[in-house]
Amino acid sequence: MDDIRMIVTDMDGTFLNSEHKVSPEFPEIYEELKRRNILFVPASGRQMLGITKYFEDLENEMAFIAENGGYVIYRNQELFADKMEQEHIAEIIKSIRNIPGAKSVLSGKKKAYVETDEADFINYISQFYTDNKIVEDLTLKNEDSIFKIAVYHSEGSELNVYPFVKHFEKYNLEVVVSGKYWLDIMNKNINKGNALEKLQNALNISPQQTMAFGDYMNDIEMLKNSKYSYAMKNAHPSVKQAASFEACSNDNFGVLKIIRDYLNNN
């Protein structure tokens, strides 16, 4: 195996268990990664604050890919930030309102925005969107930089949302199923794989020196940009097809098992 210089991992369904918790073994493993100068990079569809809250004491040492690649920071310095066009946002939100059971979240640089005050939904999204705000109308102009529109459906996004919004790709947008209940819409070519490439180029790290982990379709480009790509046992079938290897499930903290094996054998 080549010397690994970067390890990038999705969060929900991959690095975190089903209770959205980090393995108690992580601090010890992280210290060994740090000693070997291996950069650890969480990569998620979450907003930045929804990722960094898990690594509060380490932010100045790590890189983070948020918003499915729309926002990238390295050692607290912004490397890349994207912004959607307001006219597209308004049209998409109006369309989503016509999908029974669908709820929209506008994910911005400063906050996440919703137009529902349902307590259960607000509590649920607060796991992923730590700093959120209820507004009257998501179609109105927002002064924040909006990275993506995230759409939630309690009965599944792949069947209940994707068929009704995939046509927005005509506006040079990405429409991707990002989880069992979530779908994300963002600018074309915004994905974790391209964000990872920006980070690799900035740090002079090659795909051959990169290990990556994921479980859903929004992870596929990232896995393809890493020689040592792992799909979780609980991953979507298309992700398993894209990855070179398989790790055990997120509830067994499969990411850390693979990393520990690498550290023990190299």
N, C-alpha and C positions, 0 to 999 in steps of 0.2 A: 504493500500500500504506500502511495506517495505521502510525503509529509503534509499533514493537514495544517493549514494556517487560518482557516475560517470555518466555523460551524454555524449554520443558519437553520432555525427551526420555527415552524408555525407554532402558534400558542394553543388555541382551543382545539381539542380532539387530538393533539399531538404532544406538546410539551406539558400542558396542564392535564390533570386527570378530570374525570367527569364532574367533580365538585369544584373545578377551576382552581385547583391547588397545585403548588410546586412541590416536588419531592423534597423531603428533608435532607436528602443526600446532595442536593445541588450545590450548597456552599462549598463543601469539600471538593467536589469535582471541578467547580469553577476555579478554585484556587490553583488547582493543578493545571488547568487550561491557561490561566494567567501566567503561571511560572514558565510554561512552554511557549508563551507568546502566541497562543491560539485565540483569535477573536471570536467571542460568542455573540450571535446576532439573532434576537427574537424578531420574527417577521409575521405580521398579522393584518387582518382586515380591521382590527380595532383602531380607535383613535390613539394617538401617541400616549396620552395620559393613561389610557386603559392598558397599555403595555408596561410603561415605565414604573407604574405603581408596584409591580412585582420585583423591581430591581432598584429600589430607591437609593441604596448605598453604592451602587455600581454604575450609575448613569454616566459618570464622567470617564468611564473606562470602556464602555461598550458602544456598539452601533445598534440602531433600531430601524426597522422597516415597518411603517404604519400605513393604514389606509390602503392595503393591498398594493403597496408600492408607490402611492401618491405622495408620501412624505418620508424622507430619509434623514436621519441625523447620525453623526459620528462624534463621540466624545463631546456631546452637548452642542456641536456645531451643525447647522443645517447644511446638508449636501444637495437636497432637492426637495422642491415643493410644487405641487400641481394645483390647477384651479379649473373648475368646470365653468362653462358659459351659462349665464343666468337664463337665457331664453330656452335652452334645453332643459334646465332644471324645472322651470314652470310647466312645460309641456309634459314632461315625464311624471311629475307629481299629479297633475290632473288625470293622466291615464291610470296611474296606480290607484287613485281614489275609486275608480270603477271596478277594481278587482275585489270581490267579496273576501273579507278577512285579511287583506293586505294592509300593512302599516309601513310608513316611510320614515326614515331617519336621514336628515342631511348632516353629513359628517364634515365639519370644518376644522380649520387650524386652531381656532380658539375654543369652540364648543361644538356639541352635537345638538341638532334642533329637531323637535317633534311638534306635531300639531294635535296631539291627543293628551288628555290629562288622566288617562286610565292608570290608576295606581299600580296595578299588577304589571302592566307593560313598562312603565317608567322604572319600577324596581328591577325588572328583568334586564332592560338594556343598560342599566347602571353598572352591570358587571363588565360591559364592554366599552361603554361610553361614560366615563367617569364624570365628566363635566358636561352636563346637558341642560337644555333650556326649552321650555314649552312656549311656542309662539302661536299666534292666531292663524297664520296662513303661510305655508312653506313656499308658495309660489311668488310671494313678494320678494323684492330685491333684498339680498342679504349682504352686508358689508364685509362679512367674514370670507376667507378663501375656502370655498367648498370643494373638497377633494372627491367626494362620491355621494351617491344616493344608495343607502342600504335599505332593502325591502325585507320585511319579516312576514312570514305566514306560518301559523301554528300547525297547519296540516302538511307543510313541506313546500319549499320554494321551487324545486325542480319541476314539479307538475302544475303547481297552482299559480306561479308567478312567471317563470321563464317564458312559456309560450306567448304570453300577452305583452311582453316588453322586449323580446329579442329584436323586434324590428327597429328599435332605436339605435342599433348598430349602424344604420344608414347615416347617422350624424357623426360618424367616426368615433363612436363610443364602444367601450368594452361592456358586455353584459355577461356576467359570470355567476354561476351558482357557487356560493362561497361556504355553504354549510347546509345541514339538513333543513333548516328553517330560514336561511338567509340567502339573498341574492344581492349582488353589488353592480352598480352602473357607474362607470367613470370614463375618463378620456381614453381614447385609443392608445394602445401601447403602454398604458399604465398597468403594470402587473408586478408581482414579486420578482419575477425573473429579470426584467429590465432594471428594477431597482437594485437587485443583487449585482447585476453587471456594472452599474454605476459605482457601487461600493468596491467591487473587485478592481475596477480600473483605477479608482482613486487611491487604493492601497497597494496596487501592483500585486494582486493575488489572483491566481488563475482558477478556472473551473476545476482543474486537476488537483488543486490544493483546497478544494471546498467540499464539505460534507453538508447535506441538507435533509430535512425531515418534513413530511407533510401528510395530510389526510384527505384534503378536498380539492376540487377542481381549480380553485384559485392558487393552489400550490404547484401546479404542473410545470409552469414556465420556470419556476425557481428550481425544481428538481432537475429539469433539463439543463440548467446552467451549472450543475454540480456533478462532478464525476462520481462521487459517492452519495447517491440519492437513495433515500429510504422512504418507503410508504409504510404507514402504521398498519398493524394487523386489522384495525378497525377502519381503514381507509376505504374511500369509494373505489369501486373496481377500476375506473379509468385512471386513478392515481397509481394503483398497483401496477397497471400496465406501463405507465410512464417511468416508474422508478426502477432502479437497477437491483435494489435489495428490499427486504422487508424487516421491520422492527416489530417487537411485540407491542401490545396495545398501549394506549395512553394511560389506562388505569393501572397498568403494570410499569409505568414510567419507562417505556421502551426506548425513548431518546437517550436517557442517561445510561441505560444498560449498554447500548451500542457505544456511547462515548467512553464509558469505563473500560469496555473490552479493547477499544482502540488504545487508550492510555496504558493499559496493562501489557499490551503486545508491541508497543512501539517506543 
